[in-house]
């Protein structure tokens, strides 16, 4: 399709909105786009529909079929309502709705509540912004059939999103995901029931908060350490987001009495005025918190993303410098601590398990196996960790995590939970300090006991129609023109999740991968123990590359040497794949 054809399609779609059942402000905005000399924004707004994928919607806010607005949100909600009324015909149906700090999040959540109630579905909606994990928790507590959270997680301020959940509190998986997508595609704007029924809308408030926080406290394994270290200096920032109240409240509930705030970042603001990116994976997002930590000589820095499901932490290293503990390391510390303390307290049942995503460090699995705890692999995203829990009701879930700064230490939510994670991480810091150590010391001890790994993720951004095609071509090339050797080490195993096969390219031997559905992910395992994973992002215009390498580490004193050698190896792999 050439540029002229695309422009014709875009103009036709824009004119449908100009002449259709849309509000006047929307029509005015579209007219302004059509009258611009540069048509790129108009094209990006209308060249396709904002796809309701397996995780819901996510996109820039604005008018158009490829934007987040009350009409794309309305179409998604009407489709979900139609599906719920079909699947649960004859039953009382309720749904829980939450929203974050982003611009228009309150508008979209009210729109969602009105549409569900207009379709005869009871809508529970929080009285103010709440973290995503609390909405997941509330679904389970209230016996809801579904849930919706309005958030774009850590995306730039121009974005918003819509995530759909099922009755166990997890994001929707197969077969419901595909069925809901079909139901959403069948909806036209004239079919959306925007006029709500107030009798079917109920507001949730402090009572649900207390129930959630009391349940979070049940995860505590070292209350005596918290009592000894109640004055642990914790600097916390919600980065303008939803954890502004609940994380400090949970830390207080655990017994911590010295939580230090960043007042500028406690202000709820969808423009995220103090940071370029509200992503706790980015060092810049933690700068104000780290500066405060230096000022007060803190023990720990913790930060959450806007919707309160991701946790970023920073601690001092051997040189006294503040260093972010990456997502793999965070998951490793959680898993190590939860297993160790359960073992020490006699709480391991012999039927215990943890879950990691396929791109998360393999060391996570090594810690579990060495302690006779089963470890499941799951696709990226906590809906797949929740799926493992759903399929193993007779086993004892300990925790699950992924490399992108998310962990779920309890199964009372079914999504990554930064409120619980902040509480447990503070407890681990107190437990470590009771031993005269900090979290960095604990991490090094894990490496010496279980082996050393180093991980890195890089991504390439390709926006728009041409960018999507370029990402598709890159995946095709890696899949069908892959190298035999990477950085002088032969590939000994290839996992292709589009066909759910693992292949040894040296022998041709194939085995099946036991996963519930296919995914566009490739993994290369090298003879030297390295692992390389490649996948397009499901929510952003990116292709992501994950690298993990192993090095020998027998003594804590050799940590920095092993780290330097591993970093060198990762850079060599990146260079050999021509990604820099």
C-alpha positions as CSV (number, residue, x, y, z in Angstrom):
1,X,0.0,0.0,0.0
2,X,1.5,3.3,-1.1
3,X,1.4,6.7,0.8
4,X,-1.5,7.9,-1.3
5,X,-3.6,4.9,-0.5
6,X,-2.9,5.3,3.2
7,X,-3.9,9.0,3.0
8,X,-7.1,8.2,1.3
9,X,-8.0,5.6,4.0
10,X,-7.1,8.1,6.8
11,X,-9.2,10.9,5.2
12,X,-12.1,8.6,4.9
13,X,-11.9,7.5,8.5
14,X,-11.5,11.1,9.7
15,X,-14.5,12.2,7.8
16,X,-16.5,9.4,9.4
17,X,-15.7,10.8,12.8
18,X,-16.5,14.4,11.6
19,X,-19.9,13.3,10.4
20,X,-20.6,10.6,13.0
21,X,-22.0,10.5,16.5
22,X,-19.0,12.1,18.2
23,X,-18.8,15.2,20.5
24,X,-18.0,18.7,19.1
25,X,-14.7,19.0,20.8
26,X,-13.5,15.8,19.2
27,X,-14.7,17.0,15.8
28,X,-12.9,20.3,16.2
29,X,-9.6,18.5,17.1
30,X,-9.9,16.3,14.0
31,X,-10.6,19.3,11.7
32,X,-7.4,21.0,13.1
33,X,-5.4,17.9,12.3
34,X,-6.8,17.7,8.8
35,X,-5.9,21.3,8.1
36,X,-2.3,20.9,9.1
37,X,0.3,21.0,6.4
38,X,2.1,18.1,8.1
39,X,-0.3,15.2,7.9
40,X,1.8,12.7,10.0
41,X,-0.2,13.2,13.2
42,X,-3.5,12.7,11.4
43,X,-2.2,9.6,9.7
44,X,-1.0,8.1,13.0
45,X,-4.3,8.9,14.6
46,X,-6.4,7.1,12.0
47,X,-4.3,4.7,9.9
48,X,-5.4,1.8,12.1
49,X,-7.6,1.0,15.0
50,X,-6.0,1.1,18.4
51,X,-5.8,-2.6,18.9
52,X,-7.6,-4.2,21.8
53,X,-5.0,-6.8,22.4
54,X,-4.6,-9.6,25.0
55,X,-3.7,-7.0,27.6
56,X,-6.3,-4.4,26.6
57,X,-5.6,-1.0,25.1
58,X,-2.6,1.3,25.3
59,X,-1.8,4.4,23.2
60,X,-1.4,8.1,23.0
61,X,-4.4,10.2,24.1
62,X,-6.3,12.2,21.4
63,X,-9.0,11.9,18.8
64,X,-9.0,9.1,16.3
65,X,-9.3,5.3,15.9
66,X,-5.6,4.8,16.9
67,X,-5.8,7.0,20.1
68,X,-7.0,6.6,23.6
69,X,-10.3,8.5,24.0
70,X,-13.8,8.0,25.4
71,X,-14.8,6.3,22.1
72,X,-12.0,3.7,21.9
73,X,-12.4,3.2,25.7
74,X,-16.2,3.0,25.2
75,X,-15.9,0.4,22.3
76,X,-13.6,-1.8,24.5
77,X,-16.0,-1.6,27.4
78,X,-19.1,-2.2,25.4
79,X,-17.4,-5.3,23.9
80,X,-16.3,-6.6,27.3
81,X,-19.8,-6.0,28.7
82,X,-21.4,-7.9,25.8
83,X,-19.0,-10.8,26.4
84,X,-19.7,-10.9,30.1
85,X,-23.4,-10.9,29.6
86,X,-23.0,-13.7,27.2
87,X,-20.7,-15.9,29.3
88,X,-22.5,-15.3,32.6
89,X,-26.0,-15.1,31.3
90,X,-28.6,-15.4,34.1
91,X,-26.0,-14.6,36.8
92,X,-25.4,-11.5,38.8
93,X,-22.4,-9.8,37.2
94,X,-20.2,-7.2,38.9
95,X,-16.9,-5.6,37.8
96,X,-14.2,-3.6,39.7
97,X,-12.8,-0.4,38.2
98,X,-9.6,1.4,39.2
99,X,-7.5,4.2,37.7
100,X,-4.2,5.9,38.1
101,X,-2.8,9.4,38.1
102,X,-2.7,10.0,34.4
103,X,-4.5,12.7,32.6
104,X,-8.0,11.6,31.7
105,X,-7.8,8.5,33.9
106,X,-10.7,9.6,36.0
107,X,-12.8,10.5,32.9
108,X,-12.1,7.1,31.3
109,X,-12.9,5.2,34.5
110,X,-16.2,7.1,34.9
111,X,-17.0,6.3,31.3
112,X,-16.3,2.6,32.0
113,X,-18.5,2.5,35.1
114,X,-21.4,4.2,33.2
115,X,-21.2,1.8,30.3
116,X,-21.1,-1.3,32.5
117,X,-24.0,-0.1,34.6
118,X,-26.0,0.8,31.5
119,X,-25.5,-2.9,30.4
120,X,-26.9,-4.2,33.7
121,X,-23.5,-4.9,35.3
122,X,-22.8,-3.7,38.8
123,X,-19.7,-1.5,38.7
124,X,-17.5,-1.1,41.8
125,X,-15.3,2.0,41.4
126,X,-12.7,3.4,43.8
127,X,-13.3,6.8,45.2
128,X,-9.9,8.0,44.1
129,X,-6.8,6.6,42.3
130,X,-5.5,3.3,43.6
131,X,-2.6,0.9,42.8
132,X,-3.3,-1.8,40.2
133,X,-2.7,-4.6,42.7
134,X,-5.4,-3.3,45.0
135,X,-7.9,-3.5,42.1
136,X,-6.8,-7.1,41.5
137,X,-7.3,-7.8,45.2
138,X,-10.7,-6.2,45.2
139,X,-11.9,-8.4,42.3
140,X,-11.2,-11.5,44.4
141,X,-12.7,-10.0,47.6
142,X,-15.9,-8.8,46.0
143,X,-16.5,-11.9,43.8
144,X,-16.4,-9.8,40.6
145,X,-16.5,-11.5,37.2
146,X,-14.0,-9.0,35.7
147,X,-12.1,-5.8,36.3
148,X,-10.6,-2.8,34.5
149,X,-7.7,-0.6,35.4
150,X,-7.1,2.7,33.6
151,X,-3.4,3.1,33.3
152,X,-0.5,3.2,30.9
153,X,2.0,2.0,33.6
154,X,5.3,3.7,33.1
155,X,4.7,5.0,29.5
156,X,5.3,8.7,28.7
157,X,2.7,11.3,29.9
158,X,1.0,11.4,26.5
159,X,-0.2,7.8,26.9
160,X,-3.0,6.1,28.7
161,X,-4.3,2.5,28.7
162,X,-7.0,0.1,29.6
163,X,-6.2,-3.3,31.1
164,X,-8.9,-6.0,31.5
165,X,-9.0,-8.6,34.2
166,X,-10.9,-11.9,34.8
167,X,-12.7,-13.2,37.9
168,X,-9.5,-14.5,39.6
169,X,-8.0,-11.0,39.6
170,X,-5.5,-11.7,36.8
171,X,-5.3,-10.1,33.4
172,X,-7.3,-12.0,30.8
173,X,-5.7,-15.1,29.1
174,X,-6.8,-17.6,26.5
175,X,-9.6,-18.4,25.5
176,X,-11.3,-15.3,26.9
177,X,-8.7,-12.9,25.5
178,X,-9.4,-13.8,21.9
179,X,-13.1,-14.0,22.5
180,X,-13.2,-10.5,24.0
181,X,-11.1,-9.1,21.2
182,X,-13.7,-10.5,18.7
183,X,-16.5,-9.0,20.8
184,X,-14.8,-5.6,20.9
185,X,-14.2,-5.6,17.1
186,X,-18.0,-6.2,16.6
187,X,-19.0,-2.9,18.4
188,X,-19.8,0.3,16.5
189,X,-19.8,3.7,18.2
190,X,-23.6,3.9,17.9
191,X,-23.9,0.7,20.0
192,X,-22.1,2.1,23.0
193,X,-24.3,2.8,26.0
194,X,-22.8,5.8,27.6
195,X,-25.7,6.8,29.9
196,X,-25.0,5.0,33.2
197,X,-27.3,3.6,35.8
198,X,-26.4,5.2,39.2
199,X,-28.2,2.4,41.0
200,X,-25.6,-0.1,39.7
201,X,-22.5,2.0,40.6
202,X,-20.9,1.5,44.1
203,X,-17.9,3.5,45.4
204,X,-15.1,1.7,47.2
205,X,-12.9,3.5,49.8
206,X,-11.1,3.1,53.1
207,X,-12.6,-0.3,54.0
208,X,-11.1,-2.0,51.0
209,X,-7.7,-0.3,51.7
210,X,-7.6,-1.7,55.2
211,X,-8.6,-5.2,54.1
212,X,-5.8,-5.1,51.5
213,X,-3.1,-3.7,53.8
214,X,-4.0,-6.2,56.5
215,X,-3.6,-9.0,54.0
216,X,-0.3,-7.6,52.8
217,X,1.0,-7.7,56.4
218,X,0.3,-11.5,56.5
219,X,3.4,-11.9,54.2
220,X,5.8,-10.8,56.9
221,X,8.4,-13.4,57.9
222,X,10.7,-11.4,60.1
223,X,8.7,-9.2,62.5
224,X,11.4,-9.4,65.1
225,X,13.9,-7.8,62.7
226,X,11.5,-4.9,62.0
227,X,11.1,-4.4,65.7
228,X,14.9,-4.2,66.0
229,X,15.2,-1.9,63.0
230,X,12.0,0.1,63.2
231,X,14.0,3.3,62.6
232,X,15.5,2.0,59.3
233,X,15.7,5.1,57.1
234,X,13.6,4.4,54.1
235,X,13.3,7.1,51.3
236,X,10.2,6.4,49.3
237,X,8.7,8.1,46.2
238,X,5.5,7.2,44.3
239,X,6.8,9.4,41.4
240,X,3.5,11.3,41.3
241,X,1.5,8.1,41.2
242,X,-1.0,5.8,43.0
243,X,1.2,4.5,45.8
244,X,1.5,7.9,47.5
245,X,-0.8,6.8,50.4
246,X,-0.7,3.0,50.5
247,X,3.0,2.2,50.5
248,X,3.7,4.5,53.5
249,X,0.6,3.1,55.1
250,X,1.8,-0.5,54.6
251,X,5.3,0.3,55.8
252,X,3.7,1.8,59.0
253,X,1.5,-1.3,59.3
254,X,4.6,-3.5,59.2
255,X,6.2,-1.4,62.0
256,X,8.6,1.0,60.2
257,X,8.6,4.4,61.7
258,X,11.1,6.4,59.6
259,X,9.8,6.7,56.1
260,X,11.2,9.8,54.4
261,X,9.2,11.4,51.6
262,X,10.0,13.6,48.5
263,X,7.3,16.2,48.9
264,X,7.5,17.3,45.2
265,X,6.9,13.8,44.0
266,X,4.1,13.1,46.5
267,X,2.0,15.5,44.3
268,X,-0.3,13.4,42.1
269,X,0.2,14.6,38.6
270,X,-0.2,12.9,35.3
271,X,2.4,15.2,33.7
272,X,5.1,13.8,35.9
273,X,6.8,17.2,36.3
274,X,9.9,16.2,38.2
275,X,11.0,13.4,35.9
276,X,11.5,12.7,32.2
277,X,10.2,9.2,32.6
278,X,8.2,7.9,35.6
279,X,9.8,4.5,35.2
280,X,11.7,3.2,38.3
281,X,13.9,1.2,36.0
282,X,15.5,4.5,34.9
283,X,18.2,5.9,37.2
284,X,17.0,9.4,36.5
285,X,13.6,8.6,37.9
286,X,15.2,7.9,41.3
287,X,17.6,10.9,41.3
288,X,15.6,13.0,43.7
289,X,15.1,10.1,46.1
290,X,18.8,9.2,46.0
291,X,19.8,12.8,46.6
292,X,17.6,12.8,49.7
293,X,19.1,9.4,50.8
294,X,22.6,10.9,50.6
295,X,21.4,13.9,52.6
296,X,19.9,11.9,55.4
297,X,22.3,8.9,55.2
298,X,19.4,6.5,54.4
299,X,19.5,2.7,54.4
300,X,17.2,2.2,51.4
301,X,15.5,4.0,48.5
302,X,12.3,2.6,47.0
303,X,10.2,4.0,44.1
304,X,7.1,2.8,42.3
305,X,5.8,3.5,38.8
306,X,2.5,5.5,38.4
307,X,0.1,2.5,38.7
308,X,1.9,0.9,41.6
309,X,2.8,-2.5,40.3
310,X,6.6,-2.0,39.7
311,X,9.2,-1.4,42.3
312,X,12.7,0.1,41.9
313,X,15.2,0.1,44.7
314,X,18.6,1.6,45.3
315,X,21.2,0.8,48.0
316,X,24.8,1.7,48.7
317,X,27.5,-0.6,47.2
318,X,30.9,-1.4,48.6
319,X,32.2,2.0,47.5
320,X,29.5,3.8,49.3
321,X,27.8,4.8,46.1
322,X,24.1,4.5,45.5
323,X,23.3,1.8,43.0
324,X,20.0,0.6,41.5
325,X,19.4,-3.1,42.0
326,X,18.1,-4.2,38.6
327,X,14.9,-6.2,38.1
328,X,16.6,-9.6,37.9
329,X,18.5,-8.9,41.1
330,X,15.4,-7.7,42.8
331,X,13.5,-10.9,41.9
332,X,16.5,-12.9,43.0
333,X,16.7,-11.2,46.4
334,X,12.9,-11.7,47.0
335,X,13.0,-15.4,46.0
336,X,16.1,-16.1,48.0
337,X,14.6,-14.4,51.1
338,X,11.1,-15.9,50.9
339,X,12.5,-19.4,50.4
340,X,15.2,-19.1,53.1
341,X,13.0,-17.6,55.8
342,X,10.2,-20.2,55.1
343,X,12.8,-22.9,55.4
344,X,14.2,-21.5,58.7
345,X,10.6,-21.1,60.1
346,X,9.6,-24.6,59.0
347,X,7.0,-23.2,56.6
348,X,8.1,-25.1,53.5
349,X,5.6,-27.9,52.7
350,X,7.6,-30.0,50.2
351,X,5.0,-28.9,47.6
352,X,6.2,-25.4,47.1
353,X,6.9,-23.5,43.9
354,X,8.0,-20.2,42.5
355,X,7.4,-18.7,39.0
356,X,9.6,-16.7,36.7
357,X,9.1,-15.4,33.2
358,X,11.2,-16.8,30.4
359,X,13.3,-13.7,30.0
360,X,14.2,-13.5,33.7
361,X,17.5,-14.7,35.0
362,X,18.0,-18.5,35.1
363,X,19.7,-18.0,38.5
364,X,16.2,-17.5,39.9
365,X,15.5,-21.2,39.0
366,X,18.9,-22.3,40.5
367,X,18.0,-20.8,43.9
368,X,14.6,-22.6,43.9
369,X,15.9,-26.0,42.7
370,X,18.8,-26.1,45.2
371,X,16.2,-25.6,48.0
372,X,13.9,-28.3,46.6
373,X,11.4,-25.8,45.5
374,X,9.8,-26.2,42.0
375,X,10.2,-23.4,39.5
376,X,7.9,-22.8,36.6
377,X,8.7,-20.7,33.5
378,X,6.0,-18.5,32.2
379,X,5.6,-16.0,29.4
380,X,6.3,-12.3,30.0
381,X,3.5,-10.7,32.0
382,X,2.0,-11.5,35.3
383,X,-1.2,-12.9,33.8
384,X,0.9,-15.9,32.9
385,X,2.3,-16.2,36.4
386,X,-1.3,-16.0,37.6
387,X,-2.1,-18.7,35.0
388,X,0.4,-21.0,36.6
389,X,-1.2,-20.4,40.0
390,X,-4.6,-21.2,38.6
391,X,-3.4,-24.5,37.2
392,X,-1.7,-25.6,40.4
393,X,-4.3,-25.2,43.2
394,X,-2.9,-28.0,45.3
395,X,0.6,-26.5,45.5
396,X,2.0,-23.8,47.7
397,X,2.9,-20.6,45.8
398,X,5.8,-18.7,47.3
399,X,6.4,-15.9,44.9
400,X,6.9,-14.9,41.2
401,X,8.8,-12.3,39.4
402,X,10.1,-10.9,36.1
403,X,13.1,-8.9,35.1
404,X,11.1,-5.7,34.5
405,X,11.0,-4.7,38.2
406,X,7.9,-6.6,39.1
407,X,7.3,-9.2,41.9
408,X,4.2,-10.8,43.4
409,X,5.0,-12.2,46.9
410,X,1.5,-13.3,47.6
411,X,-1.3,-14.9,45.7
412,X,-4.1,-12.7,47.1
413,X,-3.4,-10.4,44.1
414,X,-2.8,-11.8,40.7
415,X,-0.7,-9.1,39.3
416,X,2.7,-7.6,40.2
417,X,2.3,-5.8,43.5
418,X,4.5,-2.9,44.4
419,X,2.7,-2.3,47.7
420,X,3.5,-5.8,48.9
421,X,6.9,-5.8,47.3
422,X,7.9,-2.5,49.0
423,X,6.8,-3.9,52.4
424,X,8.7,-7.1,52.0
425,X,11.8,-5.4,50.6
426,X,11.9,-3.1,53.6
427,X,11.7,-6.2,55.8
428,X,14.6,-7.8,53.9
429,X,16.6,-4.6,54.5
430,X,15.8,-4.8,58.2
431,X,16.6,-8.5,58.3
432,X,20.0,-7.8,56.6
433,X,20.8,-4.8,59.0
434,X,20.1,-7.1,61.9
435,X,23.1,-9.1,60.6
436,X,25.2,-6.0,60.1
437,X,24.6,-6.1,56.3
438,X,22.7,-4.3,53.6
439,X,20.8,-5.5,50.5
440,X,24.0,-5.3,48.4
441,X,25.8,-7.6,50.8
442,X,22.9,-10.1,50.6
443,X,23.0,-10.0,46.8
444,X,26.7,-10.8,46.7
445,X,26.2,-13.7,49.1
446,X,23.5,-15.1,46.8
447,X,26.0,-14.9,43.9
448,X,28.7,-16.8,45.8
449,X,26.3,-19.5,47.0
450,X,24.3,-20.0,43.8
451,X,26.5,-18.7,40.9
452,X,27.0,-15.3,39.3
453,X,24.9,-14.0,36.4
454,X,24.8,-10.6,34.8
455,X,21.8,-9.4,32.7
456,X,21.1,-6.5,30.4
457,X,18.1,-5.5,28.3
458,X,18.3,-3.2,25.4
459,X,15.5,-2.1,23.0
460,X,15.2,-0.5,19.6
461,X,12.2,1.9,19.1
462,X,10.5,2.0,15.7
463,X,7.3,4.0,15.7
464,X,4.3,4.1,13.3
465,X,3.4,1.9,10.4
466,X,6.9,1.7,8.9
467,X,8.4,1.0,12.3
468,X,6.0,-2.0,12.9
469,X,7.1,-3.5,9.6
470,X,10.7,-3.0,10.5
471,X,10.3,-4.8,13.8
472,X,8.4,-7.6,12.0
473,X,11.3,-7.9,9.5
474,X,13.9,-8.1,12.3
475,X,12.1,-10.9,14.1
476,X,11.8,-12.8,10.7
477,X,15.5,-12.4,10.1
478,X,16.5,-13.7,13.6
479,X,14.1,-16.6,13.2
480,X,15.1,-17.8,9.7
481,X,18.6,-16.4,9.2
482,X,20.0,-16.9,12.7
483,X,23.7,-17.2,13.2
484,X,25.3,-20.6,14.3
485,X,27.8,-18.9,16.6
486,X,27.4,-15.8,18.7
487,X,30.5,-14.2,20.2
488,X,32.6,-17.3,19.4
489,X,30.2,-19.6,21.3
490,X,28.0,-22.0,19.4
491,X,24.2,-21.9,19.8
492,X,23.3,-25.2,21.5
493,X,19.6,-24.6,22.0
494,X,16.9,-22.5,20.2
495,X,13.5,-21.9,21.7
496,X,10.9,-20.6,19.3
497,X,7.6,-19.9,21.1
498,X,5.7,-19.2,17.9
499,X,5.8,-23.0,17.3
500,X,6.5,-24.0,20.9
501,X,9.6,-26.0,20.0
502,X,13.1,-26.2,21.5
503,X,15.7,-27.3,18.9
504,X,19.3,-28.3,19.3
505,X,20.8,-26.9,16.1
506,X,23.9,-29.2,16.5
507,X,21.9,-32.4,16.5
508,X,18.5,-31.3,15.1
509,X,16.8,-32.8,18.1
510,X,13.4,-31.2,18.8
511,X,11.3,-31.1,22.0
512,X,7.9,-29.5,22.7
513,X,7.6,-26.5,25.0
514,X,4.8,-26.8,27.4
515,X,3.1,-23.4,27.2
516,X,-0.6,-22.6,27.0
517,X,-0.4,-20.6,23.8
518,X,2.2,-19.3,21.3
519,X,4.2,-16.1,21.6
520,X,6.5,-14.1,19.3
521,X,9.6,-14.8,21.3
522,X,13.0,-16.4,20.3
523,X,15.7,-17.6,22.7
524,X,19.3,-18.6,22.0
525,X,21.2,-20.6,24.6
526,X,25.0,-20.6,24.0
527,X,27.6,-23.2,24.9
528,X,29.2,-20.8,27.4
529,X,26.0,-20.5,29.4
530,X,24.8,-17.2,27.9
531,X,21.1,-16.7,27.1
532,X,19.7,-14.2,24.5
533,X,16.0,-13.5,24.2
534,X,14.3,-11.5,21.5
535,X,10.7,-10.3,21.4
536,X,8.7,-7.3,20.2
537,X,7.0,-5.4,23.0
538,X,3.3,-6.1,23.4
539,X,2.5,-2.6,24.5
540,X,5.1,-0.3,22.9
541,X,6.7,0.2,19.5
542,X,9.9,-1.6,20.5
543,X,11.8,-4.8,19.9
544,X,13.5,-6.0,23.0
545,X,16.8,-7.9,23.5
546,X,17.6,-9.6,26.8
547,X,21.1,-10.9,27.6
548,X,22.3,-13.1,30.4
549,X,25.8,-14.3,30.9
550,X,27.6,-16.4,33.5
551,X,30.9,-15.8,35.2
552,X,32.8,-17.6,37.9
553,X,32.5,-16.1,41.4
554,X,34.0,-18.1,44.4
555,X,34.6,-15.3,46.8
556,X,32.7,-12.1,47.6
557,X,35.9,-10.1,47.1
558,X,35.9,-11.1,43.4
559,X,32.5,-9.6,42.7
560,X,33.6,-6.6,40.8
561,X,36.0,-8.6,38.7
562,X,33.2,-11.0,37.7
563,X,30.9,-8.1,37.0
564,X,33.4,-6.4,34.7
565,X,34.1,-9.6,32.8
566,X,30.3,-10.2,32.4
567,X,29.7,-6.7,31.2
568,X,32.5,-7.1,28.6
569,X,30.9,-10.4,27.4
570,X,27.5,-8.8,27.0
571,X,28.9,-5.9,25.0
572,X,30.7,-8.4,22.8
573,X,27.5,-10.3,22.2
574,X,25.6,-7.0,21.3
575,X,28.4,-6.1,18.9
576,X,28.4,-9.5,17.3
577,X,24.7,-9.2,16.6
578,X,25.3,-5.7,15.2
579,X,22.9,-4.1,17.6
580,X,25.1,-1.1,18.5
